[in-house]
Amino acid sequence: MPVLRRALNGAPLWSVAVLIGVAILVLAPLVSLVRIAAQGESTLWAQVTVDVLPAALLDTGMLLGGVAVLAGSVGIGAAWLVTAHRFPGRDLLAWLLPLPLAVPAYITAYIYVEIFDAAGPVQMGLRVLMGWTSRADYWFPEIRSVPGCILVMSAVLYPYVYIASRAMFLTQSASMIEVARTLGAGRFKLFRVIAIPLARPALAVGLSLALLEALNDIGASEYLGVRTLTVSVFTTWLNRGSLAGAAQIACVMLAVVILLIMVERYGRRDRRYSLSTRRPRTTQPVRLSTAGGWLATLLCALPVFMGFVLPVGFLVREVIRRGLLTQFDATFVDHLLTTIGLSGTATVVALALGIVVVTASRLAKLHLTRAALAVAGIGYAVPGTVLALGLLNPLVALDTSIGSLWRSLTGERIGLILMGSAVGIIVAYVIRFLPIATGSLSAGLDRVSPGLEDAGRILGARPRELVLKIQIPLLRPALASAALLVFVDCIKELPATLLLRPLNTETLATLVYGHASRGAFEDGALAALVIVLVGLLPVIQLVRSAENRPKTAAGSPSS
């Protein structure tokens, strides 16, 4: 027992047990998924590999490759322009460029189809202007295609690359840039030889997040006719009624996720870039010429227009033109309250578990706790469709156990408690978005000086008092940020909600999806606009923290 106490380093045994339990909770659906896939007949796997996987892998590969190129180019290019140069509107654009992150990809896809399809205002205007009488008289890029899906995904996912790259550029040492300029390097060579290699870790992180989001998406891909692995899992499970076949495809998706994580780790291997502690001087932006400045303004404004202004403008126009504010009735309020209730509950649970997980791993520095913390952090990388499919058996098994216990105690039968309610959705939300809470709280806790905790121990404080009286009060900003991020991600989550929701249960996301599936997306414009407006809050908070942190560092006195 004394050996165990020394190993726990003051961490309560129950908190370590919770940490291990969270890791088991994350692993359970993945293990269940593999079991379901293994139960399928060999002929089923042969059919999947012939009829489904080739087309799904091809579409998924082209989509991820296209998003990597387009979103990566836009994100890192815009970050370099607004960080290293001065031009008209630069300060405003630095704030506007991350805003497309608030618009879910499936909402952007629905809007782009309405605008750029053959019956949309763009092609109709071209036909009127040029005198064309039918679609056969001209060629126009098809929005319902893989390139169209790449455009939609990139328009809303490039901010992942932009935010990570800009944070890296803002903290780059000025000496590297100045030496390169002294040696005759021009702007493009500086960007190619200095900026991109230094931003490789940020680029790897941002791109991996963007690609994981693209892989998780179901609404945009399905609506645009792109048969990705996610869409294939959905159609194989629900339309073809083959649970084992869907699980087999989901296992392939897990392999793709593991590959993306490995690529991200490889992209930032052994890379450590930091400011000198003796002279924390960062790069000063260089003013562009008049023509170059306006070109930079245009290049930075275009992604903001495509990813935020155009979708939001369309939604506002439809709400006003159709008088959709009248939809704000008792039914809509019920859907809104359902969305808030599910997201709020999942946020509270994720934050509570996050505090226990982070504090336990900080106190008990064991190999077991480190491994459990790493496992607990993989939930965000698991697509919602895969998570929903993997949760079926564990939830049904728990329902069966609860039903058996209740029958032995009361002699009465009860129905499905977990699968027949919203508990399954909340569990999926918690598993998927717990890493956001733990990541934010870990970053906040790293800023707490160990000296404060040591002083508390000297004064006789117990671990519980250290957490309640020192760590949590100092974690309030990180808690608020984590709560905001988790809450909004829960509101936007579509695949897991769509597959695990009980009958007659609608969230704002499924409401928008339902209208789009019936070919009347405009009728869901109000719900879509509410999702976007709520999503703006964490994006603004994210930009504010990213902009302020480097300024604080740069403003510190030289030694």
C-alpha positions as CSV (number, residue, x, y, z in Angstrom):
1,M,0.0,0.0,0.0
2,P,2.8,2.6,0.8
3,V,4.3,1.7,-2.6
4,L,1.0,2.4,-4.3
5,R,0.6,5.7,-2.5
6,R,4.1,6.8,-3.6
7,A,3.3,5.8,-7.1
8,L,0.1,7.8,-7.1
9,N,2.0,10.8,-5.8
10,G,-1.0,12.0,-3.8
11,A,-3.6,11.4,-6.6
12,P,-6.8,9.8,-5.2
13,L,-7.2,6.2,-6.3
14,W,-10.7,6.9,-7.5
15,S,-9.4,9.6,-9.9
16,V,-6.9,7.2,-11.5
17,A,-9.7,4.6,-11.7
18,V,-11.9,7.2,-13.5
19,L,-9.0,7.9,-15.9
20,I,-8.6,4.2,-16.7
21,G,-12.4,4.0,-17.0
22,V,-12.5,6.8,-19.6
23,A,-9.8,5.0,-21.6
24,I,-11.9,1.8,-21.5
25,L,-15.0,3.8,-22.6
26,V,-13.1,5.1,-25.6
27,L,-11.8,1.7,-26.5
28,A,-15.1,-0.2,-26.1
29,P,-16.8,1.0,-29.3
30,L,-13.6,0.3,-31.3
31,V,-13.3,-3.2,-29.9
32,S,-17.0,-3.8,-30.5
33,L,-16.6,-2.5,-34.1
34,V,-13.9,-5.0,-34.9
35,R,-16.0,-7.8,-33.4
36,I,-19.0,-6.9,-35.5
37,A,-16.8,-6.8,-38.6
38,A,-15.3,-10.2,-37.8
39,Q,-18.7,-11.8,-37.4
40,G,-19.5,-11.0,-41.0
41,E,-19.4,-13.9,-43.5
42,S,-16.4,-14.1,-45.8
43,T,-18.7,-13.7,-48.8
44,L,-19.9,-10.4,-47.4
45,W,-16.3,-9.1,-47.1
46,A,-15.6,-10.3,-50.7
47,Q,-18.7,-8.4,-51.8
48,V,-17.7,-5.2,-49.9
49,T,-14.2,-5.3,-51.4
50,V,-15.6,-5.6,-54.9
51,D,-18.7,-3.5,-54.9
52,V,-18.1,-0.8,-52.3
53,L,-14.5,-0.3,-51.2
54,P,-12.8,0.5,-54.6
55,A,-15.2,3.4,-55.4
56,A,-15.3,4.6,-51.8
57,L,-11.5,4.5,-51.4
58,L,-11.0,6.3,-54.7
59,D,-13.5,9.1,-53.8
60,T,-12.1,9.4,-50.3
61,G,-8.6,9.5,-51.5
62,M,-9.3,12.2,-54.1
63,L,-11.3,14.2,-51.6
64,L,-8.6,14.1,-48.9
65,G,-5.9,14.8,-51.4
66,G,-7.7,17.7,-52.9
67,V,-8.6,19.2,-49.5
68,A,-5.0,18.8,-48.4
69,V,-3.7,20.7,-51.4
70,L,-6.4,23.4,-51.5
71,A,-7.0,24.0,-47.8
72,G,-3.3,23.8,-47.1
73,S,-2.4,26.3,-49.8
74,V,-5.1,28.8,-48.8
75,G,-4.5,28.4,-45.1
76,I,-0.7,28.8,-45.1
77,G,-0.7,31.4,-47.9
78,A,-3.2,33.6,-46.1
79,A,-1.4,33.2,-42.8
80,W,1.9,34.3,-44.4
81,L,0.4,37.3,-46.1
82,V,-1.3,38.7,-43.1
83,T,1.7,38.0,-40.8
84,A,4.6,39.1,-42.9
85,H,3.1,41.9,-44.9
86,R,1.1,45.1,-44.6
87,F,-1.7,45.8,-47.1
88,P,-5.2,47.4,-47.1
89,G,-7.6,45.6,-44.7
90,R,-4.8,43.4,-43.3
91,D,-5.8,43.8,-39.6
92,L,-9.5,43.1,-40.4
93,L,-8.8,40.2,-42.6
94,A,-6.6,38.6,-39.9
95,W,-9.8,38.4,-37.8
96,L,-12.1,37.4,-40.6
97,L,-10.1,34.6,-42.1
98,P,-10.9,32.0,-39.3
99,L,-14.7,32.7,-39.4
100,P,-15.6,30.0,-42.0
101,L,-14.8,27.5,-39.2
102,A,-18.2,28.4,-37.7
103,V,-20.0,27.2,-40.8
104,P,-20.5,23.4,-40.9
105,A,-19.4,21.8,-44.2
106,Y,-22.9,20.2,-44.8
107,I,-24.6,23.6,-44.6
108,T,-22.1,25.1,-47.0
109,A,-22.7,22.2,-49.4
110,Y,-26.5,22.7,-49.4
111,I,-26.0,26.5,-50.0
112,Y,-23.5,26.0,-52.8
113,V,-25.9,23.6,-54.6
114,E,-28.6,26.2,-54.4
115,I,-26.3,28.9,-55.8
116,F,-24.2,27.1,-58.4
117,D,-26.4,24.3,-59.6
118,A,-28.1,24.5,-63.0
119,A,-31.3,26.0,-61.5
120,G,-29.3,28.4,-59.3
121,P,-28.9,32.1,-59.7
122,V,-25.3,32.0,-61.1
123,Q,-26.1,29.7,-64.1
124,M,-29.5,31.3,-64.6
125,G,-27.8,34.8,-64.8
126,L,-25.2,33.5,-67.3
127,R,-28.0,32.0,-69.5
128,V,-29.8,35.3,-69.5
129,L,-26.7,37.4,-70.1
130,M,-25.3,35.2,-72.9
131,G,-28.6,34.2,-74.5
132,W,-28.2,30.5,-73.9
133,T,-31.4,28.6,-73.9
134,S,-30.4,25.3,-72.3
135,R,-27.6,23.6,-70.3
136,A,-26.4,22.0,-73.5
137,D,-25.3,25.4,-74.9
138,Y,-22.5,25.9,-72.4
139,W,-20.2,24.2,-69.9
140,F,-20.1,25.0,-66.2
141,P,-18.3,23.1,-63.4
142,E,-20.5,20.6,-61.7
143,I,-20.9,21.3,-58.0
144,R,-22.2,17.8,-57.3
145,S,-18.9,16.2,-57.9
146,V,-15.6,15.4,-56.2
147,P,-14.0,18.7,-57.3
148,G,-17.1,20.5,-56.0
149,C,-16.9,18.7,-52.7
150,I,-13.2,19.6,-52.4
151,L,-14.1,23.2,-52.9
152,V,-16.8,23.1,-50.3
153,M,-14.7,21.3,-47.7
154,S,-11.7,23.6,-48.3
155,A,-13.8,26.7,-48.0
156,V,-14.7,25.9,-44.4
157,L,-11.7,23.8,-43.3
158,Y,-8.8,25.9,-44.4
159,P,-9.0,27.9,-41.0
160,Y,-7.5,24.9,-39.3
161,V,-4.3,25.4,-41.3
162,Y,-4.5,29.2,-41.1
163,I,-4.8,29.4,-37.3
164,A,-2.0,26.9,-36.7
165,S,0.3,28.4,-39.3
166,R,-0.3,32.0,-38.2
167,A,0.4,31.1,-34.6
168,M,3.8,29.7,-35.8
169,F,4.6,32.7,-38.0
170,L,3.8,35.2,-35.3
171,T,6.4,33.6,-33.0
172,Q,9.1,33.2,-35.6
173,S,12.4,34.9,-34.8
174,A,13.1,38.0,-36.9
175,S,16.8,37.1,-37.2
176,M,16.1,34.2,-39.6
177,I,14.1,36.4,-42.0
178,E,16.6,39.3,-41.7
179,V,19.6,37.1,-42.5
180,A,17.8,35.6,-45.5
181,R,16.9,39.1,-46.8
182,T,20.5,40.2,-46.3
183,L,21.6,37.3,-48.5
184,G,19.3,38.5,-51.3
185,A,16.2,36.3,-50.8
186,G,13.0,37.8,-52.2
187,R,9.5,37.5,-50.8
188,F,8.7,34.2,-52.6
189,K,12.0,32.6,-51.7
190,L,11.5,33.6,-48.1
191,F,8.1,32.0,-48.1
192,R,9.4,28.8,-49.8
193,V,12.7,28.3,-48.1
194,I,12.1,29.9,-44.6
195,A,8.4,30.1,-43.8
196,I,7.1,26.8,-45.1
197,P,9.8,24.6,-43.5
198,L,9.4,26.5,-40.2
199,A,5.7,26.1,-40.3
200,R,5.8,22.3,-41.1
201,P,4.7,21.2,-37.6
202,A,1.8,23.7,-37.6
203,L,0.9,22.7,-41.2
204,A,0.9,19.0,-40.2
205,V,-1.4,19.6,-37.2
206,G,-3.8,21.9,-39.1
207,L,-4.0,19.6,-42.1
208,S,-4.6,16.5,-40.0
209,L,-7.5,18.2,-38.2
210,A,-8.9,19.4,-41.6
211,L,-8.6,16.0,-43.1
212,L,-10.2,14.3,-40.1
213,E,-13.1,16.7,-40.3
214,A,-13.5,15.9,-44.0
215,L,-13.4,12.2,-43.4
216,N,-16.0,12.6,-40.6
217,D,-18.4,14.5,-42.8
218,I,-21.5,12.8,-44.1
219,G,-24.0,15.6,-45.0
220,A,-21.8,17.4,-47.6
221,S,-20.4,14.3,-49.2
222,E,-23.8,12.5,-49.5
223,Y,-25.5,15.6,-50.9
224,L,-22.8,16.3,-53.4
225,G,-22.8,12.7,-54.7
226,V,-19.4,11.8,-53.4
227,R,-19.3,8.2,-52.2
228,T,-16.8,8.4,-49.4
229,L,-16.1,5.7,-46.8
230,T,-18.4,7.6,-44.4
231,V,-21.3,7.7,-46.8
232,S,-20.6,4.0,-47.6
233,V,-20.9,3.0,-43.9
234,F,-24.2,5.0,-43.7
235,T,-25.8,3.5,-46.8
236,T,-24.5,-0.1,-46.1
237,W,-25.9,0.0,-42.6
238,L,-29.2,1.8,-43.1
239,N,-30.1,1.3,-46.8
240,R,-28.8,-2.2,-47.3
241,G,-29.4,-3.4,-43.7
242,S,-25.9,-4.9,-43.4
243,L,-24.5,-4.1,-40.0
244,A,-21.4,-6.3,-40.5
245,G,-20.7,-4.9,-43.9
246,A,-20.9,-1.4,-42.5
247,A,-18.5,-2.4,-39.7
248,Q,-16.0,-3.8,-42.2
249,I,-16.0,-0.5,-44.1
250,A,-15.7,1.4,-40.8
251,C,-12.6,-0.7,-39.9
252,V,-11.1,0.5,-43.2
253,M,-11.9,4.1,-42.1
254,L,-10.1,3.5,-38.8
255,A,-7.1,2.4,-40.8
256,V,-7.3,5.7,-42.8
257,V,-7.5,7.6,-39.5
258,I,-4.5,5.9,-38.1
259,L,-2.6,6.7,-41.4
260,L,-3.5,10.4,-41.1
261,I,-2.3,10.4,-37.4
262,M,0.9,8.8,-38.4
263,V,1.4,11.3,-41.2
264,E,0.7,14.2,-38.7
265,R,3.3,12.7,-36.3
266,Y,5.8,12.3,-39.1
267,G,5.2,15.9,-40.3
268,R,6.4,17.3,-37.0
269,R,8.9,14.7,-35.9
270,D,11.9,16.1,-34.1
271,R,10.9,19.7,-35.0
272,R,11.4,22.2,-32.2
273,Y,11.2,25.9,-33.0
274,S,11.2,28.4,-30.2
275,L,12.1,32.0,-29.6
276,S,15.3,32.9,-28.0
277,T,14.8,33.6,-24.3
278,R,17.5,36.3,-24.5
279,R,15.9,38.2,-27.3
280,P,12.3,37.4,-28.0
281,R,12.0,39.7,-31.1
282,T,9.5,38.6,-33.7
283,T,9.2,39.4,-37.4
284,Q,7.8,42.8,-38.4
285,P,5.5,43.0,-41.4
286,V,6.7,44.6,-44.6
287,R,4.5,47.0,-46.5
288,L,3.6,45.8,-50.0
289,S,3.4,48.1,-53.1
290,T,0.1,49.5,-54.0
291,A,-0.7,46.9,-56.7
292,G,0.8,44.0,-54.6
293,G,-1.2,45.2,-51.5
294,W,-4.5,45.2,-53.3
295,L,-3.7,41.8,-54.8
296,A,-3.0,40.5,-51.3
297,T,-6.3,42.0,-50.1
298,L,-8.1,40.2,-52.8
299,L,-6.4,36.9,-52.2
300,C,-7.2,37.0,-48.5
301,A,-10.8,38.3,-49.0
302,L,-11.7,35.6,-51.5
303,P,-11.7,32.6,-49.0
304,V,-13.6,34.8,-46.4
305,F,-16.2,35.5,-49.0
306,M,-16.5,31.9,-50.2
307,G,-16.4,30.3,-46.8
308,F,-18.3,32.8,-44.7
309,V,-19.9,35.8,-46.4
310,L,-21.6,33.8,-49.2
311,P,-23.1,31.1,-46.9
312,V,-24.2,33.5,-44.2
313,G,-25.5,36.0,-46.7
314,F,-27.6,33.3,-48.4
315,L,-29.1,32.1,-45.1
316,V,-30.0,35.6,-44.0
317,R,-31.5,36.3,-47.4
318,E,-33.6,33.1,-47.3
319,V,-34.8,33.8,-43.7
320,I,-35.9,37.3,-44.7
321,R,-37.3,36.5,-48.1
322,R,-39.3,33.5,-47.0
323,G,-40.4,35.0,-43.7
324,L,-38.9,32.0,-41.9
325,L,-38.9,33.8,-38.5
326,T,-42.4,32.6,-38.3
327,Q,-40.9,29.1,-37.9
328,F,-39.7,30.1,-34.5
329,D,-42.7,28.4,-32.9
330,A,-43.2,25.8,-30.2
331,T,-41.9,23.0,-32.4
332,F,-38.7,24.9,-33.4
333,V,-38.1,25.9,-29.7
334,D,-38.5,22.2,-28.8
335,H,-35.8,21.2,-31.3
336,L,-33.6,24.0,-30.1
337,L,-34.0,23.0,-26.5
338,T,-33.3,19.4,-27.4
339,T,-30.1,20.5,-29.1
340,I,-29.1,22.7,-26.2
341,G,-30.0,20.0,-23.7
342,L,-27.9,17.3,-25.4
343,S,-25.0,19.6,-26.1
344,G,-25.1,21.1,-22.6
345,T,-25.2,17.7,-20.9
346,A,-22.4,16.3,-23.0
347,T,-20.3,19.5,-22.3
348,V,-20.8,19.2,-18.5
349,V,-19.9,15.5,-18.5
350,A,-16.9,16.1,-20.8
351,L,-15.6,18.9,-18.6
352,A,-16.1,17.0,-15.4
353,L,-14.3,14.0,-16.8
354,G,-11.6,16.2,-18.3
355,I,-10.8,17.8,-14.9
356,V,-10.5,14.4,-13.3
357,V,-8.4,13.0,-16.2
358,V,-6.0,15.9,-16.4
359,T,-5.5,16.3,-12.6
360,A,-5.0,12.6,-12.1
361,S,-2.5,12.3,-14.9
362,R,-0.6,15.4,-13.6
363,L,-0.3,14.0,-10.1
364,A,0.1,10.2,-10.8
365,K,2.9,10.2,-13.3
366,L,2.7,6.5,-14.1
367,H,3.1,4.7,-17.4
368,L,-0.4,3.4,-16.9
369,T,-1.9,6.9,-16.5
370,R,0.1,8.2,-19.5
371,A,-1.2,5.4,-21.7
372,A,-4.7,5.9,-20.4
373,L,-4.5,9.7,-21.2
374,A,-3.3,8.9,-24.7
375,V,-6.1,6.5,-25.3
376,A,-8.7,9.0,-24.0
377,G,-7.4,11.5,-26.5
378,I,-8.1,9.4,-29.6
379,G,-11.9,10.0,-29.6
380,Y,-11.7,13.1,-31.7
381,A,-10.0,11.2,-34.4
382,V,-12.8,8.6,-34.7
383,P,-15.4,9.7,-37.2
384,G,-19.0,10.0,-35.9
385,T,-20.3,7.2,-38.1
386,V,-17.6,4.8,-36.8
387,L,-18.3,5.8,-33.2
388,A,-22.0,5.3,-33.6
389,L,-21.7,1.9,-35.1
390,G,-19.2,0.8,-32.5
391,L,-21.4,2.0,-29.6
392,L,-24.4,-0.2,-30.6
393,N,-23.3,-3.5,-29.0
394,P,-21.9,-1.9,-25.7
395,L,-25.1,0.1,-25.2
396,V,-27.3,-2.8,-26.0
397,A,-25.3,-5.0,-23.6
398,L,-25.7,-2.4,-20.8
399,D,-29.4,-2.2,-21.6
400,T,-29.7,-6.0,-21.3
401,S,-27.8,-6.0,-17.9
402,I,-30.0,-3.2,-16.5
403,G,-33.1,-4.9,-17.7
404,S,-32.1,-8.2,-16.1
405,L,-31.3,-6.5,-12.8
406,W,-34.5,-4.6,-12.8
407,R,-36.5,-7.7,-13.6
408,S,-34.8,-9.6,-10.7
409,L,-35.6,-6.8,-8.3
410,T,-39.1,-5.9,-9.3
411,G,-40.3,-8.7,-11.6
412,E,-41.2,-6.2,-14.2
413,R,-39.7,-5.7,-17.7
414,I,-38.3,-2.3,-18.9
415,G,-37.5,-1.3,-22.4
416,L,-34.3,0.0,-23.8
417,I,-33.1,2.7,-21.5
418,L,-29.8,3.7,-23.2
419,M,-30.6,3.0,-26.9
420,G,-34.2,4.1,-26.5
421,S,-33.2,7.5,-25.2
422,A,-30.7,10.3,-25.9
423,V,-28.0,8.7,-23.7
424,G,-26.3,7.1,-26.7
425,I,-25.9,10.5,-28.3
426,I,-24.5,12.0,-25.2
427,V,-22.0,9.1,-24.8
428,A,-20.9,9.6,-28.4
429,Y,-20.5,13.3,-27.9
430,V,-18.4,12.8,-24.7
431,I,-16.1,10.3,-26.4
432,R,-15.6,12.3,-29.5
433,F,-15.1,15.7,-27.9
434,L,-13.5,14.8,-24.6
435,P,-10.0,15.4,-26.2
436,I,-10.9,19.0,-26.8
437,A,-11.6,19.5,-23.1
438,T,-8.5,17.6,-21.9
439,G,-6.3,19.4,-24.4
440,S,-7.5,22.8,-23.3
441,L,-7.4,22.0,-19.6
442,S,-3.9,20.4,-20.0
443,A,-2.6,23.6,-21.7
444,G,-4.1,25.7,-18.9
445,L,-2.7,23.5,-16.2
446,D,0.8,23.6,-17.8
447,R,0.7,27.4,-17.1
448,V,0.1,26.8,-13.3
449,S,3.5,26.9,-11.6
450,P,4.4,23.7,-9.7
451,G,5.6,26.0,-6.9
452,L,2.0,26.9,-6.0
453,E,1.1,23.2,-5.6
454,D,4.3,22.5,-3.7
455,A,3.5,25.5,-1.4
456,G,0.0,24.0,-0.8
457,R,1.5,20.6,0.1
458,I,3.9,22.2,2.6
459,L,1.0,24.0,4.2
460,G,-0.8,20.6,4.6
461,A,-3.2,20.7,1.7
462,R,-4.6,17.4,0.5
463,P,-4.8,16.5,-3.2
464,R,-8.5,17.3,-3.2
465,E,-7.8,20.7,-1.7
466,L,-5.0,21.3,-4.3
467,V,-7.5,20.6,-7.1
468,L,-10.4,22.6,-5.7
469,K,-8.6,25.6,-4.2
470,I,-5.6,26.0,-6.5
471,Q,-5.9,24.2,-9.9
472,I,-9.6,24.8,-10.7
473,P,-9.7,28.5,-9.8
474,L,-6.6,29.0,-12.0
475,L,-8.2,26.9,-14.8
476,R,-11.3,29.0,-15.1
477,P,-10.3,30.7,-18.4
478,A,-9.3,27.3,-19.9
479,L,-12.6,25.8,-18.6
480,A,-14.6,28.5,-20.2
481,S,-12.8,28.1,-23.5
482,A,-13.1,24.3,-23.4
483,A,-16.8,24.5,-22.6
484,L,-17.5,26.8,-25.5
485,L,-15.6,24.6,-28.0
486,V,-17.2,21.3,-26.8
487,F,-20.7,22.8,-26.7
488,V,-20.5,24.2,-30.3
489,D,-18.9,21.1,-31.7
490,C,-21.8,19.0,-30.2
491,I,-24.3,21.4,-31.8
492,K,-22.7,20.9,-35.2
493,E,-22.1,17.2,-35.0
494,L,-24.3,15.4,-37.6
495,P,-23.2,11.8,-38.3
496,A,-23.3,10.4,-34.7
497,T,-26.6,12.3,-34.0
498,L,-28.2,11.1,-37.1
499,L,-27.4,7.4,-36.4
500,L,-28.0,7.3,-32.6
501,R,-31.0,9.6,-32.1
502,P,-34.3,8.1,-30.8
503,L,-37.4,8.2,-32.9
504,N,-39.0,11.6,-33.3
505,T,-36.0,13.4,-31.8
506,E,-34.6,16.3,-33.8
507,T,-31.6,18.5,-33.3
508,L,-30.9,21.6,-35.3
509,A,-28.3,19.6,-37.3
510,T,-30.7,16.8,-38.2
511,L,-33.4,19.3,-38.9
512,V,-31.3,21.0,-41.5
513,Y,-30.3,17.5,-42.9
514,G,-33.9,16.5,-43.1
515,H,-34.9,19.6,-45.1
516,A,-32.0,19.1,-47.5
517,S,-32.8,15.4,-48.0
518,R,-36.3,16.4,-49.1
519,G,-34.9,18.8,-51.6
520,A,-36.1,21.9,-49.6
521,F,-33.0,23.1,-47.8
522,E,-34.2,26.7,-47.9
523,D,-36.9,25.7,-45.4
524,G,-34.2,24.9,-42.9
525,A,-32.3,28.2,-43.3
526,L,-33.3,29.4,-39.9
527,A,-32.0,26.4,-38.1
528,A,-28.8,26.6,-40.2
529,L,-28.3,30.2,-39.4
530,V,-28.7,29.6,-35.7
531,I,-26.0,26.9,-35.9
532,V,-23.7,29.3,-37.6
533,L,-24.3,32.2,-35.2
534,V,-23.7,30.0,-32.2
535,G,-20.5,28.6,-33.9
536,L,-19.1,32.1,-34.1
537,L,-18.5,32.4,-30.4
538,P,-15.7,29.9,-30.0
539,V,-14.1,31.0,-33.3
540,I,-13.9,34.6,-32.0
541,Q,-12.5,33.4,-28.7
542,L,-10.0,31.3,-30.6
543,V,-8.8,34.2,-32.7
544,R,-8.6,36.5,-29.7
545,S,-6.4,34.1,-27.8
546,A,-4.2,33.4,-30.8
547,E,-3.7,37.1,-31.5
548,N,-3.0,38.1,-27.9
549,R,-0.6,35.4,-27.0
550,P,2.2,36.3,-29.4
551,K,1.8,40.0,-28.6
552,T,2.4,39.3,-25.0
553,A,5.5,37.3,-25.8
554,A,6.8,39.8,-28.2
555,G,6.3,42.6,-25.8
556,S,8.4,41.1,-23.0
557,P,11.6,42.9,-22.2
558,S,14.9,41.7,-23.5
559,S,17.5,40.4,-21.1
